[in-house]
Amino acid sequence: MNRKLVKELANELKRGRSSLVSDGAKREIAPETVEERGSEIEESAQVDRITQLTNCLEERDHKKLQAIEVALDLVAEGQYGMCQVCGDEIGAERLRVLPATTLCIGCATKREQESKNFQGENTSAGVPRVALDVSDDS
């Protein structure tokens, strides 16, 4: 893979990591941000909604940060841009759009299809799955 492109994408990954870390440090939702309401039940429900949203965002940011760290490790090992499933080179355009990806388009498509099939079989949980382009066994 082109060294200039790898360096450019590694810098983008580092900027993304810095942004996630600084955003996480700034994020703090205190009970004082909840508007005063006449009903204690409404206030409690609003706090619960804010807490659920914050937890969801924090989890998503944590997963993004993990994906970035994996990609930066691959840069350091000289393996960045190689699919972690089949070993083929990941296309430059795909890396520009998803610099933290570890899968080529073929393997990502296959994983997404498998995830959709699994979701169809496992609908009793009632919780939507978020498919990331990162291996679960990291």
N, C-alpha and C positions, 0 to 999 in steps of 0.2 A: 504494500500500500504506500502511496505517496507520503513521504515524511512531512512535507509542508501541510498537507491536509490533516494528518494525524496530530501535528502540533496545534493547528488551528482548532480542531475539535477538542483536544485536551484542554486548551485554554477556555473554550466554551463550557466544558464540563466543570472546570474549576470555578468559573463565574457562577454557574448554576448552583454548585455546592455552597459557595459563599452566600448567595442570595437566600437559599433555603435555611442555612444556619442563622443568618441575621434575622430573617423573618420569624423563625421559631423563637428566637430570643426576645423579639418585640411582642410576640403574641401573648397576650394575657387578658383574659376576659374576667373582669371582677363582677361580683354581684351588684356593685354600684352602677354598672352600665344598664341594668334592667330598669326600665321606666317604672315609676311608682304607679301601682294599680290599686283600685279599690278592693279587689279580691285577692286574698292570699293564694288561692288556687291558681288564678291566672298568672301571678308572679312566679309561682313554683313551676308551672308549665313552661313559661318563657325561659326560665333559668335552665330547665331540662333541655329545651330545644337548642339553646346556645351551647350548652355543654356537649350535646350530641354532635352538633356541627363542628365544634372545635376539635373534638376527638377524631372525627372523620378526616378533617383537614390535616391534623397532626399525623395520623396514620398514613395518609397519602403522601405527605411530605417526607415522612420517614422512609417509605418505600422508594420514593424518588432519590433520596439521599443514598440509600443502599445501592441502587442501580448505578448512580454516578460513581460511587466508590469502587464498585466492581469494574466499571469501564476504565477508571483511572489505574487500577491494578493491572488490567490487561495492557494498557499503554506502557506501563513500567516493565512488563514482562515481554513486550514486543509482540503481543498476540491481539492487540486491538484491531478490530475490523474483520476478525475471523469468527465465523459462526461457531458458537460453543456446542452445537449439536452435530452438525454435519462436517464442519471444518472448512466449508467454502468461504470465499471472501464475501463480506457484506458490501453491497453496492454503496458507492460514495454518496449518491443522492439520498439513500436511506439513512446513512450516518449523519448527513447534514440535517435531516429532519428529526431524527431520533438519535442524537449522539451517544446516549447511554445504552442503546440496544446491543444485545449480545447474540441476536439471531438474524439470519438471512430472511428474506421475505418468504421463502418457501417454508422454512421451519416455523416462522412466526404464524403464518397462515394455518399450518397444520395444528399448532398448539392452540390457536384461537378456536378452530373447529372442534378440537377435542374438548375444550372448555365449554363450548356451546352445547355439545352433546352431553357432557356431564351435568350442566345446568338443567337440561331437559329432563334428565333422570332424577335430579335432586332438587325438586322445586318445593319440597316440604319445609325447607329452612326459612323461606320467605325473605331472605337477605340477598340482595344482588351481589354477584361476584364481580370483582374488578380484575380484569386480565391485564397483567403487566408483561412487558417484553423482557422479563428477567427470569432466570432459572430459579425455582423454588429451593433447590438443594445447595444454596450458597451459604 
